[in-house]
Amino acid sequence: MTRHLPPADPAALRPGAILLVDGCASPQFGGERTLMLRLVSVSDQPTYAGWVWLTGYQLDGRGDAVARRELYVQRGGLHVQRPAPPPVGPVQQQRPVARTRARA
């Protein structure tokens, strides 16, 4: 049975997010064919309105990646199970510390 969860916010579809892909996203993922996907990328390739190409890794029950997948699904039918981790900002370079000798 498909769990009814709120649809994915487009801003939430970032690499690293864990998505539930079920029959709401595409009929091919209905019933027992529901899968969990760790999102790698969202294609900017033009598609029909509301549809999107996703690339990611299918996860097993333990959360381990078992297959790389490319999916064509309805954006509004995706359910975010775990959002992507926050983006890592640019690494700030530290200034070299000026070393001075104390005069005795």
Secondary structure as GFF3:
##gff-version 3
##sequence-region A 1 104
A	DSSP	three_ten_helix	10	12	.	.	.	ID=ss1
A	DSSP	beta_strand	18	21	.	.	.	ID=ss2
A	DSSP	three_ten_helix	27	29	.	.	.	ID=ss3
A	DSSP	three_ten_helix	31	33	.	.	.	ID=ss4
A	DSSP	beta_strand	35	42	.	.	.	ID=ss5
A	DSSP	beta_strand	51	59	.	.	.	ID=ss6
A	DSSP	beta_strand	65	74	.	.	.	ID=ss7
A	DSSP	three_ten_helix	75	77	.	.	.	ID=ss8
A	DSSP	beta_strand	79	82	.	.	.	ID=ss9
###
